[in-house]
Amino acid sequence: MATNTASGNADRCAGSADTDRGEIFDLLSNHRRRYAIHYCKREDRPVELGELAEHVAAWELDKDVEGVTSTERKRVYTSLQQTHLPTLEKANMIDFDERTIELTEEATELDVYLDVVPADSIPWGLYYLGLAVLGSIVMAGLWLEVVPTATITELGWATLVFISFAVSTIVHVVQSRRMRLGEMEQPP
């Protein structure tokens, strides 16, 4: 029985490459855990539990840190200390010593699982699908000779399709980097 537990712990500590995707999604499904990771990434240093609790409470309540009451802070502090930080530590995402929280190397891998899409935007996968359909229509039109080539040559049309993908990719990369946990003031 002890070997199974030791084996399970060894597997869990082997890194996020071996961590079950369901477990990672479960970790990230809770906003307090995401906020904790966001704050630690943003600070890029070990943080005190009280400091983390103040910021998480402020984000949850949409207040300034100075506006958080001691009751609100204590509620978040207790929840982080008793539930969320031990959960993140078990998954090897943080090192937690009851007062100080520090991200592990495994936590840096979490961005792969977060494709944050702003509320006023469409998912990038759907956008690229639409762009591919539009490009296919243009290319099919060129093959069927229904797209005019007098003002824009076939190479010009192909270049336009390529440029639309290139510009879209650059915008996607910039927006994705900006929306990562720890990159913005407020958590996404």
Residue frames as qw, qx, qy, qz and C-alpha x, y, z in Angstrom:
[[0.000, 0.885, 0.466, 0.000, 0.00, 0.00, 0.00],
 [0.307, -0.792, 0.096, 0.519, 2.82, 2.42, 0.83],
 [0.421, -0.117, 0.580, 0.687, 4.42, 1.82, -2.53],
 [0.216, 0.658, 0.631, 0.351, 1.24, 2.86, -4.34],
 [0.155, -0.947, -0.209, 0.186, 1.12, 6.12, -2.41],
 [0.417, -0.591, 0.353, 0.594, 4.80, 6.78, -3.00],
 [0.410, 0.188, 0.674, 0.585, 4.37, 5.94, -6.67],
 [0.109, 0.829, 0.525, 0.157, 1.38, 8.27, -6.95],
 [0.249, -0.902, 0.003, 0.353, 3.33, 11.10, -5.32],
 [0.465, -0.322, 0.522, 0.638, 6.31, 10.48, -7.57],
 [0.333, 0.476, 0.664, 0.470, 4.04, 10.59, -10.62],
 [0.029, -0.929, -0.368, 0.016, 2.40, 13.79, -9.43],
 [0.324, -0.830, 0.185, 0.414, 5.75, 15.47, -8.77],
 [0.678, 0.055, 0.507, 0.529, 7.21, 14.37, -12.08],
 [0.080, -0.224, 0.259, 0.936, 6.05, 17.59, -13.69],
 [0.517, 0.425, 0.235, -0.705, 3.12, 18.99, -15.54],
 [0.398, 0.337, -0.694, -0.496, 3.94, 16.93, -18.62],
 [0.256, -0.061, -0.964, 0.040, 2.85, 13.88, -16.66],
 [0.242, 0.221, 0.561, -0.760, 0.04, 15.61, -14.78],
 [0.235, 0.491, 0.827, 0.141, -3.40, 14.57, -15.94],
 [0.026, 0.295, 0.289, 0.911, -5.03, 17.29, -18.04],
 [0.452, -0.639, -0.540, -0.310, -8.25, 16.84, -16.09],
 [0.593, -0.524, -0.354, 0.498, -6.39, 17.56, -12.87],
 [0.304, -0.047, 0.081, 0.948, -4.92, 20.75, -14.36],
 [0.202, -0.452, -0.441, -0.748, -8.32, 21.91, -15.60],
 [0.563, -0.635, -0.528, 0.025, -9.74, 21.12, -12.16],
 [0.509, -0.342, -0.212, 0.761, -7.01, 23.25, -10.56],
 [0.121, 0.018, 0.213, 0.969, -7.73, 26.14, -12.91],
 [0.200, -0.561, -0.693, -0.407, -11.50, 25.85, -12.63],
 [0.396, -0.747, -0.443, 0.297, -11.52, 27.77, -9.36],
 [0.236, 0.881, 0.038, 0.407, -11.11, 31.54, -9.62],
 [0.487, -0.843, 0.226, -0.015, -9.27, 31.85, -6.29],
 [0.811, -0.203, 0.384, 0.392, -6.59, 29.42, -7.46],
 [0.560, 0.594, 0.271, 0.510, -6.30, 31.28, -10.79],
 [0.090, -0.961, 0.019, -0.261, -6.10, 34.60, -8.94],
 [0.687, -0.643, 0.288, 0.179, -3.41, 33.20, -6.62],
 [0.768, 0.102, 0.377, 0.508, -1.34, 31.99, -9.58],
 [0.326, 0.816, 0.215, 0.426, -1.91, 35.29, -11.39],
 [0.296, -0.943, 0.113, -0.098, -0.71, 37.34, -8.43],
 [0.751, -0.456, 0.368, 0.306, 2.36, 35.17, -7.83],
 [0.685, 0.355, 0.365, 0.521, 3.30, 35.32, -11.51],
 [0.146, 0.917, 0.139, 0.344, 2.80, 39.08, -11.59],
 [0.439, -0.871, 0.220, -0.012, 4.96, 39.64, -8.50],
 [0.774, 0.465, -0.380, 0.199, 7.63, 37.13, -9.63],
 [0.099, 0.452, -0.682, 0.566, 8.82, 36.61, -6.05],
 [0.324, -0.323, -0.859, 0.229, 7.69, 34.69, -2.98],
 [0.272, -0.495, -0.110, -0.818, 4.57, 36.41, -1.59],
 [0.113, -0.040, 0.757, -0.643, 3.07, 36.51, 1.87],
 [0.040, -0.431, -0.897, -0.089, -0.32, 34.86, 2.40],
 [0.003, -0.688, -0.451, 0.569, -1.85, 38.04, 3.87],
 [0.045, 0.480, -0.335, -0.810, -0.74, 40.09, 0.88],
 [0.072, -0.064, -0.870, -0.483, -2.16, 37.48, -1.52],
 [0.025, -0.544, -0.817, 0.191, -5.46, 37.32, 0.39],
 [0.052, 0.635, 0.177, -0.750, -5.86, 41.11, 0.18],
 [0.137, 0.344, -0.534, -0.760, -5.40, 41.15, -3.59],
 [0.090, -0.213, -0.937, -0.262, -7.62, 38.12, -4.22],
 [0.007, 0.615, 0.672, -0.413, -10.38, 39.64, -2.07],
 [0.092, 0.574, -0.063, -0.811, -10.04, 42.97, -3.88],
 [0.143, 0.148, -0.737, -0.644, -10.35, 41.27, -7.30],
 [0.070, -0.365, -0.928, -0.020, -13.33, 39.18, -6.19],
 [0.033, -0.717, -0.548, 0.429, -15.15, 42.19, -4.78],
 [0.395, 0.640, 0.302, 0.586, -14.02, 44.56, -7.54],
 [0.330, -0.940, -0.066, 0.058, -12.50, 46.95, -5.01],
 [0.299, 0.742, -0.491, 0.344, -9.15, 48.59, -4.39],
 [0.638, -0.018, -0.678, 0.365, -6.93, 46.69, -1.95],
 [0.049, 0.143, -0.436, 0.887, -7.34, 49.57, 0.51],
 [0.560, -0.175, -0.075, -0.806, -11.14, 49.15, 0.39],
 [0.691, -0.103, -0.711, -0.085, -11.11, 45.48, 1.51],
 [0.570, -0.650, 0.195, -0.462, -12.39, 45.05, 5.07],
 [0.139, -0.464, 0.849, -0.211, -10.67, 42.79, 7.58],
 [0.724, 0.105, 0.575, -0.366, -13.66, 40.41, 7.48],
 [0.774, 0.591, -0.073, -0.216, -13.47, 40.11, 3.68],
 [0.285, 0.684, -0.668, 0.078, -9.71, 39.60, 3.82],
 [0.393, -0.327, 0.800, -0.313, -9.97, 36.99, 6.58],
 [0.838, 0.265, 0.335, -0.340, -12.61, 34.99, 4.67],
 [0.716, 0.636, -0.283, -0.045, -10.32, 34.77, 1.62],
 [0.003, -0.653, 0.720, -0.233, -7.22, 34.20, 3.78],
 [0.629, -0.177, 0.683, -0.327, -8.84, 31.20, 5.48],
 [0.863, 0.420, 0.174, -0.221, -10.08, 29.73, 2.22],
 [0.518, 0.718, -0.463, 0.051, -6.67, 30.09, 0.58],
 [0.144, -0.572, 0.754, -0.291, -4.81, 28.69, 3.59],
 [0.619, -0.098, 0.701, -0.339, -7.08, 25.71, 4.22],
 [0.785, 0.407, 0.443, -0.151, -8.19, 24.73, 0.72],
 [0.628, 0.776, -0.015, -0.049, -6.72, 26.36, -2.35],
 [0.095, 0.805, -0.584, 0.033, -3.02, 26.69, -1.56],
 [0.562, -0.294, 0.770, -0.067, -2.72, 23.10, -0.24],
 [0.800, 0.454, 0.380, -0.096, -4.46, 21.94, -3.44],
 [0.480, 0.844, -0.242, 0.006, -1.97, 23.85, -5.58],
 [0.208, -0.683, 0.696, -0.075, 0.91, 22.55, -3.48],
 [0.763, -0.020, 0.639, -0.097, -0.26, 18.92, -3.86],
 [0.752, 0.622, 0.216, 0.034, -0.27, 19.44, -7.62],
 [0.686, -0.207, 0.189, 0.671, 3.30, 20.79, -7.35],
 [0.298, 0.784, 0.289, 0.461, 2.32, 24.22, -8.70],
 [0.116, -0.856, 0.210, -0.458, 3.49, 26.15, -5.63],
 [0.530, -0.027, -0.662, 0.529, 5.70, 25.80, -2.59],
 [0.407, -0.692, -0.134, -0.581, 3.68, 26.84, 0.46],
 [0.470, 0.053, -0.701, 0.534, 5.05, 27.03, 4.00],
 [0.257, -0.654, -0.660, 0.265, 1.92, 28.34, 5.79],
 [0.095, -0.803, -0.149, 0.569, 2.94, 31.98, 5.23],
 [0.033, 0.615, -0.463, -0.637, 4.89, 32.25, 1.98],
 [0.800, 0.433, 0.408, -0.081, 3.82, 31.16, -1.49],
 [0.039, -0.614, 0.565, 0.549, 6.23, 30.66, -4.38],
 [0.836, 0.424, -0.060, -0.344, 5.47, 29.29, -7.84],
 [0.700, -0.252, 0.610, 0.271, 7.27, 26.16, -9.00],
 [0.038, -0.306, 0.662, 0.683, 8.58, 25.52, -12.51],
 [0.147, 0.350, 0.912, 0.158, 5.45, 23.45, -13.24],
 [0.139, 0.742, 0.458, -0.469, 3.27, 26.53, -12.77],
 [0.036, 0.552, -0.356, -0.753, 4.97, 28.24, -15.70],
 [0.062, 0.030, 0.895, 0.442, 3.53, 25.51, -17.94],
 [0.228, 0.506, 0.737, -0.385, -0.09, 26.41, -17.10],
 [0.230, 0.526, -0.127, -0.809, -0.41, 29.10, -19.80],
 [0.100, 0.082, -0.863, -0.489, -0.82, 26.33, -22.37],
 [0.059, -0.417, -0.905, 0.066, -4.14, 25.42, -20.75],
 [0.046, 0.705, 0.409, -0.577, -5.50, 28.97, -20.65],
 [0.227, 0.298, 0.486, 0.789, -6.77, 30.55, -23.83],
 [0.014, 0.563, 0.479, -0.674, -8.36, 33.64, -22.38],
 [0.159, 0.453, 0.577, 0.661, -10.91, 35.13, -24.76],
 [0.077, 0.112, 0.276, -0.952, -12.20, 38.61, -23.91],
 [0.362, 0.469, 0.706, -0.387, -15.99, 38.90, -23.70],
 [0.429, 0.747, 0.047, -0.505, -16.17, 41.14, -26.77],
 [0.134, 0.560, -0.725, -0.378, -14.10, 38.78, -28.93],
 [0.943, 0.131, -0.121, -0.281, -14.50, 35.50, -30.79],
 [0.801, -0.381, 0.417, 0.199, -12.25, 32.49, -30.12],
 [0.015, 0.664, -0.570, -0.485, -9.14, 32.51, -32.29],
 [0.365, 0.010, 0.908, 0.205, -9.87, 29.01, -33.60],
 [0.398, 0.687, 0.594, -0.130, -13.19, 30.22, -35.01],
 [0.131, 0.871, -0.151, -0.448, -11.53, 33.33, -36.44],
 [0.149, -0.469, 0.761, 0.424, -8.87, 31.27, -38.24],
 [0.429, 0.312, 0.845, 0.071, -11.54, 28.91, -39.56],
 [0.346, 0.842, 0.319, -0.263, -13.37, 31.88, -41.09],
 [0.017, 0.790, -0.432, -0.434, -10.12, 33.20, -42.53],
 [0.322, -0.180, 0.880, 0.299, -9.33, 29.78, -44.04],
 [0.447, 0.566, 0.691, -0.049, -12.83, 29.58, -45.58],
 [0.242, 0.905, 0.026, -0.348, -12.43, 33.07, -47.06],
 [0.124, -0.624, 0.659, 0.401, -8.97, 32.18, -48.40],
 [0.427, 0.094, 0.883, 0.170, -10.34, 28.95, -49.89],
 [0.432, 0.751, 0.462, -0.188, -13.13, 30.86, -51.63],
 [0.134, 0.864, -0.290, -0.389, -10.61, 33.28, -53.13],
 [0.231, -0.404, 0.824, 0.322, -8.34, 30.44, -54.28],
 [0.468, 0.352, 0.810, 0.036, -11.26, 28.44, -55.72],
 [0.353, 0.857, 0.218, -0.306, -12.43, 31.60, -57.50],
 [0.005, 0.732, -0.539, -0.417, -8.99, 31.98, -59.03],
 [0.342, -0.103, 0.906, 0.226, -8.95, 28.35, -60.21],
 [0.390, 0.572, 0.721, -0.017, -12.43, 28.69, -61.69],
 [0.282, 0.137, 0.294, 0.903, -11.42, 32.06, -63.19],
 [0.153, -0.790, -0.547, -0.232, -14.36, 33.93, -61.59],
 [0.411, -0.770, -0.097, 0.479, -12.14, 36.22, -59.53],
 [0.452, 0.887, -0.025, 0.092, -10.89, 39.18, -61.58],
 [0.779, -0.298, 0.140, 0.534, -7.15, 39.10, -62.22],
 [0.438, 0.729, 0.165, 0.500, -6.91, 42.24, -64.35],
 [0.138, -0.887, 0.171, -0.407, -6.26, 44.62, -61.44],
 [0.506, -0.592, 0.603, -0.176, -4.85, 42.08, -58.97],
 [0.517, 0.377, -0.746, -0.185, -2.83, 39.14, -60.29],
 [0.877, -0.241, -0.403, -0.105, -3.13, 35.61, -58.99],
 [0.601, 0.067, -0.475, 0.639, 0.09, 36.13, -57.07],
 [0.106, -0.359, 0.183, -0.909, -1.38, 39.33, -55.64],
 [0.743, -0.377, -0.197, -0.517, -4.49, 37.49, -54.40],
 [0.856, -0.124, -0.446, 0.231, -2.32, 34.76, -52.85],
 [0.360, 0.232, -0.381, 0.820, -0.20, 37.46, -51.20],
 [0.396, -0.429, 0.035, -0.811, -3.32, 39.11, -49.77],
 [0.872, -0.318, -0.309, -0.209, -4.47, 35.79, -48.29],
 [0.738, 0.026, -0.431, 0.519, -0.98, 35.21, -46.84],
 [0.107, 0.352, -0.264, 0.892, -0.79, 38.74, -45.39],
 [0.610, -0.472, -0.104, -0.629, -4.21, 38.34, -43.74],
 [0.903, -0.263, -0.330, 0.083, -3.00, 35.18, -42.00],
 [0.587, 0.181, -0.342, 0.711, 0.35, 36.77, -41.06],
 [0.134, -0.450, 0.150, -0.870, -1.24, 39.91, -39.57],
 [0.769, -0.429, -0.196, -0.431, -3.85, 37.82, -37.74],
 [0.859, -0.106, -0.394, 0.309, -1.12, 35.62, -36.29],
 [0.337, 0.287, -0.327, 0.835, 0.87, 38.61, -35.04],
 [0.423, -0.460, 0.039, -0.780, -2.24, 40.11, -33.40],
 [0.880, -0.300, -0.321, -0.181, -3.07, 36.71, -31.87],
 [0.727, 0.029, -0.430, 0.534, 0.41, 36.29, -30.38],
 [0.085, 0.350, -0.258, 0.896, 0.46, 39.82, -28.95],
 [0.603, -0.426, -0.061, -0.672, -3.03, 39.47, -27.45],
 [0.894, -0.206, -0.397, 0.006, -2.29, 36.01, -26.04],
 [0.565, 0.121, -0.440, 0.687, 0.87, 37.23, -24.33],
 [0.142, -0.379, 0.167, -0.899, -0.95, 40.21, -22.89],
 [0.730, -0.341, -0.135, -0.577, -3.77, 38.01, -21.55],
 [0.664, 0.060, -0.707, 0.235, -1.55, 35.48, -19.75],
 [0.653, -0.705, -0.270, 0.059, -1.85, 35.00, -16.03],
 [0.635, -0.504, -0.013, 0.586, 0.47, 37.42, -14.29],
 [0.437, 0.249, 0.313, 0.806, 0.84, 39.81, -17.22],
 [0.119, -0.655, -0.296, -0.685, -1.95, 42.27, -16.43],
 [0.146, -0.334, 0.474, -0.802, -2.85, 44.24, -13.33],
 [0.728, -0.055, 0.321, -0.603, -6.23, 42.49, -12.98],
 [0.386, -0.100, 0.908, 0.132, -6.51, 38.73, -13.48],
 [0.332, 0.068, -0.583, -0.739, -8.19, 37.68, -16.73]]
